[in-house]
Amino acid sequence: MVLIRFRWFLLFVFALLLDYGSGARADDAKNKDDIKRPKWFITVYGGAHAQDTIEDVFTFNAKFEDNDYIAVAALAREFWHYQDYISFEAEGQIGKHFNNDTFWEFNGLIIGRWHVFPWDKYVDTSLAVGDGLSCYTEISKVEKDDDDDAQKTLNYLLFELALGLPQYPRWDLVVRIHHRSSVFGLYGAGGSNYVTGGIKFSF
């Protein structure tokens, strides 16, 4: 179980280091698009806890009744891309919970992102899905209300829609679903969903 919990952490660290010190590679030097393409991303976002399930969030049937909130700062690094279509990033997050829960949250994940949409010349759009590991510093009261066996460490899922203006390519507005779950008992029990919004800076 310990090995399972640490696999995402090790993958995250490896992906951050991958290619970091190889800026002088021959392929990169020859590819102007790679040189100009931002590789690092800072995202700051916050939002409210949504009941009940992630399906309710996606179908716009979620309720926001327990007044629990989260604020997150995230740093990501792109480690692979195919032309302008798809890319993969490693991201680390630090989050702070407010109101019902008041603890810290630490997440590490791998993100896959699709970049090409027909309306990109008007609104530059990307859609991303990420998976990794989420660790709370305390047992969540919000998650314990739903499951008495709630755990500090659970699987983490991220869904993100990023929207930006082509004339400001380094800035995006983001909508994120910040989701924890046990993956059908693999990581214990419990789970939560936060519907959030924020801003991303690329460099």
N, C-alpha and C positions, 0 to 999 in steps of 0.2 A: 504493500500500500504506500509505503514511503517512497519507493521508486516511482510509482505512478504519479504521486503528487509532485515529485521533483522533475519529471521529464519535461514539462512545459517550461519550468524555470531555466533548465539547462539549454533547451532549444532557444529560448529568448536571448540568453546571454551569448550563445554561439552566433545567432543571427545578427546581433548588434555588432559583434566583432568581425563578422564575415565581410570582407572587402573594405573594411574601414581603413586599413593601412596600405591598401593596394591602389591608391589613386594614380599611380604612374603606370598602370597596366597598359599594354599596347592597344587592346581593344578600346579602352576608354579614351585614350589619346587620339585614336582615329575617328571616334564617333562624337561629332559635335553635339548631337542631341543629348547624349549622356552627360557631357560636360555642363550643359546649360540646365539640365533637368534637376529640380530640387530633390535632395536626398533625405532631408530632415524635416520633421513636422512637430510643431507644438500646438496642442489643442487644449483649450480651457472650456469646460462646460459644466452645467448644473441642471438639476431638475427634481421632480417629485416622484415618490414611490407610487406605483400603479398596481391596483388589485384587479383581477385575481391572477390570471395566467398570461403568458406571452401571446397566446392566441387572442385573448381579449384586447391586448394592446394593438395587434395588427388589424383587428376588425373594428377598432375604435369603440370598443365596449368597456374599456378599462374605467375603474373608479379611482378617485384620488381623495380618499376619506380620512386617512390616518395622519395627514400633515407631516410626513417624514420626507426629508430632503437630503440631497447629496451635491457636493461640489468636487470636481475632479480636474487635476492637471496631468497631461499626458505628453510623453516625448516618444516619437516614433522615428524609425530609420528604414528607408526602402533598401532592400537587399537584392531584389531581382525584378526585372520587368521585361515584357515582350512588346517591343515597339511602343506604340502609344495606347495599346489596348488594355493590358492587364499588368498589375504589379503586386508584389508582396512586401509587407512591412513587418518589422518587429516593434512592439510598443510596450512601454512600461507606464503604469498609472499610479498616482497617489490620490486617494479620495478621502473626504471628510464628511461624515454623516451629522445631521442636525435634527434637533427636536426630540423625537422618540429615542432614536439612537444617536450617540455622540462620539463614536469611536472612529478609528482610521481604517482605511481599506487600501490594500496593495495588490495590483493586478499585473500579470505579464501575459502577453498574447501574440499570436501571429495573425496578420490581417491580409486578406486577399481583396484587391480593389479592381473594379471595372471602370474604365475611363471614358469610353466613347459613346456619345448619345447624339441623335440627329440635331438637337437644338444647342449644341455646345458653342456655336458662334455667338449666341445670345446670352445663354447662361451656362457656364462651364460646370458640368455635373459629373460626379463620381458616386458609385455605390459600392459599399464595402461590407464584408462579413469577417469577423474575427473570432478566434477561439483560444482559450488559455486557462489560466489558473487564477482564482481570486481568494485572497486571505483577509479576513477581518481580524482586528486586534481583540475583539470581544464577541461573544455570542449575541446575535442581533435579536432585540425584542420583537421587531417587526416580523422576522422570519420565524421566531419561536411561536408567535401567535398562530401561524399557519401549520407549524410542525414542531412538536415538543422536542424532537431529536435534532433540531437545527445545529449545524456545524459552522465552525469558523472558516474552514477551507472548503471551497466548492469549485465546480467548473464555471468558467466565465464565457459568455457569448456577447458579442457586440454586433450591432447592425447600425450602419451609418449612411446617411445621405448628405453629401457635401455639395454646396452650391456657391458659385463665385462668378464675378464679372470678368470677362476676358481681359479688360484693360487693367485689372488689378490681380494678376495671376498668382500672387503670393498669399492672398487672403481668401478665406472661404467661411461661409456660415454653415454650421453642421447641425443635423438632428441625429441624435444617437439613442438607441435602446440599449440600456446597460443591464444585462441579465445574468443572474447567478442561478445555478441549479445543481442537483445531485447526479444528473445523467442516469436516471433510473436506478439510483442507489449506489452507483460506482464511487461517489465521493461522500457518502453518508446520507444526510437528509437536509431538507430546507430549500429555500430559493426566494428570489425577489426580482422585481422588474422596476427600473427607473426610466421614465421618459424624459429626455434631456435635450437641451440646445446649447450651442456655444459658438466659438470662433476658432479657426485654425490658421496658423501662419507657417508657410513653407520656406525653407532656406537651404 
